[in-house]
Amino acid sequence: MSALIMTGRGGLPGTFASTERARHLVADALAGALPGEVLDDVLLAVGELAANAVRHTASGKPGGTFAVVAAVKDGLVQVAVIDQGGPTCPAITAEPELFAQSGRGLAMLAELGEWGWTGNTRARLTWWRRPLTAPAPRAVADAEAR
């Protein structure tokens, strides 16, 4: 098992530059511990969850912060972002407009693994996890199930 809290005292500043810093911290901490394609998915998830914290919660306001946690245990890798809460709940956008620049991230993470959240307007933890072995893509798995 490997569990990491990688943001240090006070967390990371709630800026989009910190989303890249969060990805680097996770990449450094998990280097060599995961197959490359799994690490790619993990870093994508960290970037998405951190960007959502900055964009949609009080973490993105002046003086705001967020924290990142990653763990590898029992054949799963899981990452979580702890933010300062916000007025809306994380949700997959039904159908973003064709040329919209956002609104697809959580749907993408749902295709790569599982995600969820807990919290309220003052604090929230949003997580994503997947098996260490590559699952079959959902479209293929759904076709095989028929």
N, C-alpha and C positions, 0 to 999 in steps of 0.2 A: 504494500500500500504506500502511496505517496500523496500526502495532502500538503497543500501550499497556500499560505496567505501571502500574496506578493506585493501588497501595496504599502506596507510599512505604516508608520504612525500617521494617522489623519487621512489616509487614502490618497488617491490621485486627484489633482484638480479637475473639476468638471468641465473640461474643454475637449474639443475634438482632437487636439494634439495628444491628449492623454489616452485616447482610444488606441493610438498606435503604440504608445508606451506600454499599455496593458498587454497588447499582443506580443511585444518584445519580451516582457517579463515572463509571460506564459511560455513562449518559445524557448527561452533560456532555461526555465525551470524544468520543462518536460523534454528537452533535447535528448535524444537517444532512448527515451522511455517509451515512445510510441512509434508505430510504423508511420512513414511519411504521409500517406493519404489520410490517416487518422489525425495526425498533427495539423494537416491543412484544414480539416473540418473544424478542429478545436479552435484554431486561430480565427477562422471565419466567424465562429460563434462568439468568441470573445469580442471581436470587433463590432459585430452586430449588437450584442447586448450592451456593450459600453456606449456605442453611439446612441442607442435608444435611451439610455440613462441620461446622457447629455442633452439629447433633443427633447425628451418628453417629461423630465422630472425636475425637481428643485436642484438636483445635482448640477444641472447646466446653468443655473443662475450664478451671479457673482458670489464668489466664496464657496460655491458648492463643491462637493467631492463625491467620489464613488470608490468602491473597493472591489477587487477581483479575487476569487478563490478558485483553485483547481484541485481536483483529486482524481487519482487512479486507484480503483479498488474493485475486487471481485469481477474482473473482466469488463469493467465500464470506465469510461473517462467522463468526468462531469466538471463543468465550469459554472460559476455563478457570479453575477454582478449585484452588489448591494448598493442601492442608491438612496437618495433622500426623499423618495416618494413623489407622487404627483396626483393631479386631479383625475386622470384617466387610467383605465386598466389596460395592460398589454393585451393585444388581440391581433389575430391574423386579419388583414384587410380582405374583405370579400373579393373584390375584383378591382385592383388599382387601375387607374386610367392607363391606356396603352403607353403613353410617353411620360408618365409620372416618374419623378426621380427618386421616389421612396415608396414604401408600402408593401414591399415584397420580402423583407428580411426574415420575419418570423415564419412565413410560409416556407421559405427556403430551409430554415433550420428544422422545421417539422419534417421536411423530406429527408433530411440527413440524420435525424435522431428524434428525441423527444424534448419538449421544452415545457416550462410552466413557471408560475410565479406565486408568491405569497407576500402580503404586506398591505399597506394602506397609504393614506396621503402623506404620512410622515416618514415612512421607510418601506423599502421593498427589496425583495431578493428575487431575481429572475434567473432561472437556471436552464441549462441545456445538457443533455448527455447522450452518449451513444456507446455501443459495444466496441471493444478494441478490435474485433474482427469485423471486416466490412460486411454489412448486411446487404442483401439483394436490393437493388433499386425497387421502389414501391410499384412502379408500373409493371416490372417484370414479375414481382412477387404476386401482384393481383392477377395477372394473366395466368400464372402457373396454378393459382388456387381454383381457377374455373374448371 
